Amino acid sequence: MKFTFNPKKSAQAGAYLLKANGGDMEKYLWIKMLYLADRESLRRWEEPITGDTPASLPYGPVLSIIYDLTKGDCPNLREYWSDFISDADQETNRVQLKADPGVDELSNAELDILQSVFDRFRNYTWKQMRDFCHTLPEYEDVGSGSKRLPFEKILSAVGKNAEELQEAERRHIGFRMADMLLAPP
């Protein structure tokens, strides 16, 4: 399964968490909250909020494009993103909300997920969050490298059985085909 990264929706989800935390947050804590929100969305609907590609890194699973955006990478995606969310400060390792992008791309159910993840983990340090994420069944210790984390592995880790995985794959293929057929030329 592969989803399409949505920079606007991702910026809105990230901004929502930053607003909830007073406008800034430690980068790893923030990225992991976004990962956990996508994970919960996958558990509920077999579809992530951001569409980002998850990866296992030494500090646990992250959303790879969002992680790269915090480092100033992904120039083709920065046009929208950088108006609202700062790169991580190299001294403090914090990301900041620069402006409010709103929440029009997010459903109420997605906002509920983001709020519940924030409420659960807001008092964690990044080390506590790292330790928690290392206990997730889908996490794979990759040493100092990184490895793509297949959506199917996450779906299995959140309790989807083989039949549910096959049905999710069929639905996903159907949605992608519909998107291709309905896309403007």
Contacts in CASP RR format, 6 or more apart in sequence:
PFRMAT RR
TARGET T0000
AUTHOR 0000-0000-0000
METHOD contacts of the structure
MODEL  1
MKFTFNPKKSAQAGAYLLKANGGDMEKYLWIKMLYLADRESLRRWEEPIT
GDTPASLPYGPVLSIIYDLTKGDCPNLREYWSDFISDADQETNRVQLKAD
PGVDELSNAELDILQSVFDRFRNYTWKQMRDFCHTLPEYEDVGSGSKRLP
FEKILSAVGKNAEELQEAERRHIGFRMADMLLAPP
1 150 0 8 1.000
1 151 0 8 1.000
1 152 0 8 1.000
1 168 0 8 1.000
1 169 0 8 1.000
1 172 0 8 1.000
2 53 0 8 1.000
2 151 0 8 1.000
3 47 0 8 1.000
3 48 0 8 1.000
3 51 0 8 1.000
3 52 0 8 1.000
3 53 0 8 1.000
3 151 0 8 1.000
3 172 0 8 1.000
4 51 0 8 1.000
5 50 0 8 1.000
5 51 0 8 1.000
5 52 0 8 1.000
5 53 0 8 1.000
5 65 0 8 1.000
5 77 0 8 1.000
6 50 0 8 1.000
6 51 0 8 1.000
6 105 0 8 1.000
7 77 0 8 1.000
7 80 0 8 1.000
7 81 0 8 1.000
8 80 0 8 1.000
8 101 0 8 1.000
8 105 0 8 1.000
9 49 0 8 1.000
9 50 0 8 1.000
9 51 0 8 1.000
9 105 0 8 1.000
9 106 0 8 1.000
10 34 0 8 1.000
10 49 0 8 1.000
10 50 0 8 1.000
10 51 0 8 1.000
10 52 0 8 1.000
10 63 0 8 1.000
10 65 0 8 1.000
10 66 0 8 1.000
10 81 0 8 1.000
11 80 0 8 1.000
11 81 0 8 1.000
11 84 0 8 1.000
11 85 0 8 1.000
11 101 0 8 1.000
12 101 0 8 1.000
12 102 0 8 1.000
12 103 0 8 1.000
12 104 0 8 1.000
12 105 0 8 1.000
12 106 0 8 1.000
13 34 0 8 1.000
13 37 0 8 1.000
13 49 0 8 1.000
13 50 0 8 1.000
13 106 0 8 1.000
13 110 0 8 1.000
13 114 0 8 1.000
14 30 0 8 1.000
14 34 0 8 1.000
14 66 0 8 1.000
14 85 0 8 1.000
14 114 0 8 1.000
15 84 0 8 1.000
15 85 0 8 1.000
15 97 0 8 1.000
15 100 0 8 1.000
15 101 0 8 1.000
15 102 0 8 1.000
16 103 0 8 1.000
16 106 0 8 1.000
16 111 0 8 1.000
16 114 0 8 1.000
16 115 0 8 1.000
17 25 0 8 1.000
17 30 0 8 1.000
17 33 0 8 1.000
17 34 0 8 1.000
17 114 0 8 1.000
17 117 0 8 1.000
17 118 0 8 1.000
18 24 0 8 1.000
18 25 0 8 1.000
18 30 0 8 1.000
18 85 0 8 1.000
18 95 0 8 1.000
18 96 0 8 1.000
18 97 0 8 1.000
19 97 0 8 1.000
19 100 0 8 1.000
20 114 0 8 1.000
20 115 0 8 1.000
20 118 0 8 1.000
20 122 0 8 1.000
21 30 0 8 1.000
21 118 0 8 1.000
21 122 0 8 1.000
22 97 0 8 1.000
23 96 0 8 1.000
23 97 0 8 1.000
24 94 0 8 1.000
24 95 0 8 1.000
24 96 0 8 1.000
24 97 0 8 1.000
25 33 0 8 1.000
25 94 0 8 1.000
25 95 0 8 1.000
26 93 0 8 1.000
26 94 0 8 1.000
26 125 0 8 1.000
26 126 0 8 1.000
27 70 0 8 1.000
27 88 0 8 1.000
27 93 0 8 1.000
27 94 0 8 1.000
27 95 0 8 1.000
27 126 0 8 1.000
28 59 0 8 1.000
28 93 0 8 1.000
28 126 0 8 1.000
28 129 0 8 1.000
28 130 0 8 1.000
29 121 0 8 1.000
29 124 0 8 1.000
29 125 0 8 1.000
29 126 0 8 1.000
29 129 0 8 1.000
30 95 0 8 1.000
31 62 0 8 1.000
31 63 0 8 1.000
31 66 0 8 1.000
31 67 0 8 1.000
31 70 0 8 1.000
32 60 0 8 1.000
32 61 0 8 1.000
32 62 0 8 1.000
32 121 0 8 1.000
32 126 0 8 1.000
32 129 0 8 1.000
32 130 0 8 1.000
32 133 0 8 1.000
33 114 0 8 1.000
33 117 0 8 1.000
33 118 0 8 1.000
33 121 0 8 1.000
33 129 0 8 1.000
34 49 0 8 1.000
34 50 0 8 1.000
34 52 0 8 1.000
34 63 0 8 1.000
34 66 0 8 1.000
35 54 0 8 1.000
35 61 0 8 1.000
35 62 0 8 1.000
35 63 0 8 1.000
35 133 0 8 1.000
36 117 0 8 1.000
36 121 0 8 1.000
36 133 0 8 1.000
37 49 0 8 1.000
37 110 0 8 1.000
37 113 0 8 1.000
37 114 0 8 1.000
37 117 0 8 1.000
38 48 0 8 1.000
38 49 0 8 1.000
38 50 0 8 1.000
38 51 0 8 1.000
38 52 0 8 1.000
38 54 0 8 1.000
38 63 0 8 1.000
39 48 0 8 1.000
39 136 0 8 1.000
39 154 0 8 1.000
39 158 0 8 1.000
40 113 0 8 1.000
40 116 0 8 1.000
40 117 0 8 1.000
40 158 0 8 1.000
41 47 0 8 1.000
41 48 0 8 1.000
41 49 0 8 1.000
41 110 0 8 1.000
41 113 0 8 1.000
42 48 0 8 1.000
42 151 0 8 1.000
42 154 0 8 1.000
42 155 0 8 1.000
42 158 0 8 1.000
43 155 0 8 1.000
43 158 0 8 1.000
43 159 0 8 1.000
43 160 0 8 1.000
44 109 0 8 1.000
44 113 0 8 1.000
46 155 0 8 1.000
46 160 0 8 1.000
46 164 0 8 1.000
46 168 0 8 1.000
46 171 0 8 1.000
46 172 0 8 1.000
47 172 0 8 1.000
48 151 0 8 1.000
49 106 0 8 1.000
49 110 0 8 1.000
49 113 0 8 1.000
49 114 0 8 1.000
50 63 0 8 1.000
50 66 0 8 1.000
52 63 0 8 1.000
52 64 0 8 1.000
52 65 0 8 1.000
52 66 0 8 1.000
53 63 0 8 1.000
53 64 0 8 1.000
53 65 0 8 1.000
53 148 0 8 1.000
53 149 0 8 1.000
54 61 0 8 1.000
54 62 0 8 1.000
54 63 0 8 1.000
54 64 0 8 1.000
54 148 0 8 1.000
54 149 0 8 1.000
54 151 0 8 1.000
54 154 0 8 1.000
55 61 0 8 1.000
55 62 0 8 1.000
55 63 0 8 1.000
55 64 0 8 1.000
55 67 0 8 1.000
55 146 0 8 1.000
55 147 0 8 1.000
55 148 0 8 1.000
55 149 0 8 1.000
56 138 0 8 1.000
56 139 0 8 1.000
56 140 0 8 1.000
56 141 0 8 1.000
56 142 0 8 1.000
56 146 0 8 1.000
56 147 0 8 1.000
56 149 0 8 1.000
57 67 0 8 1.000
57 142 0 8 1.000
57 145 0 8 1.000
57 146 0 8 1.000
58 141 0 8 1.000
58 142 0 8 1.000
58 143 0 8 1.000
58 144 0 8 1.000
58 145 0 8 1.000
59 126 0 8 1.000
59 130 0 8 1.000
59 133 0 8 1.000
60 130 0 8 1.000
60 133 0 8 1.000
60 134 0 8 1.000
60 136 0 8 1.000
60 139 0 8 1.000
61 133 0 8 1.000
61 136 0 8 1.000
61 138 0 8 1.000
61 139 0 8 1.000
61 149 0 8 1.000
64 146 0 8 1.000
64 148 0 8 1.000
65 74 0 8 1.000
65 77 0 8 1.000
68 74 0 8 1.000
69 77 0 8 1.000
69 78 0 8 1.000
69 81 0 8 1.000
69 85 0 8 1.000
69 87 0 8 1.000
70 85 0 8 1.000
70 87 0 8 1.000
70 88 0 8 1.000
70 95 0 8 1.000
71 87 0 8 1.000
71 88 0 8 1.000
72 78 0 8 1.000
72 87 0 8 1.000
74 81 0 8 1.000
82 98 0 8 1.000
83 98 0 8 1.000
83 99 0 8 1.000
83 101 0 8 1.000
84 97 0 8 1.000
84 98 0 8 1.000
84 99 0 8 1.000
84 100 0 8 1.000
84 101 0 8 1.000
85 95 0 8 1.000
85 96 0 8 1.000
85 97 0 8 1.000
85 98 0 8 1.000
86 95 0 8 1.000
86 96 0 8 1.000
86 97 0 8 1.000
86 98 0 8 1.000
87 95 0 8 1.000
88 94 0 8 1.000
88 95 0 8 1.000
89 95 0 8 1.000
89 96 0 8 1.000
103 111 0 8 1.000
106 114 0 8 1.000
121 129 0 8 1.000
121 132 0 8 1.000
124 132 0 8 1.000
133 139 0 8 1.000
134 141 0 8 1.000
136 157 0 8 1.000
137 156 0 8 1.000
137 157 0 8 1.000
138 149 0 8 1.000
138 153 0 8 1.000
138 154 0 8 1.000
138 156 0 8 1.000
138 157 0 8 1.000
140 147 0 8 1.000
140 149 0 8 1.000
152 165 0 8 1.000
152 169 0 8 1.000
155 164 0 8 1.000
155 165 0 8 1.000
155 168 0 8 1.000
156 165 0 8 1.000
160 168 0 8 1.000
END
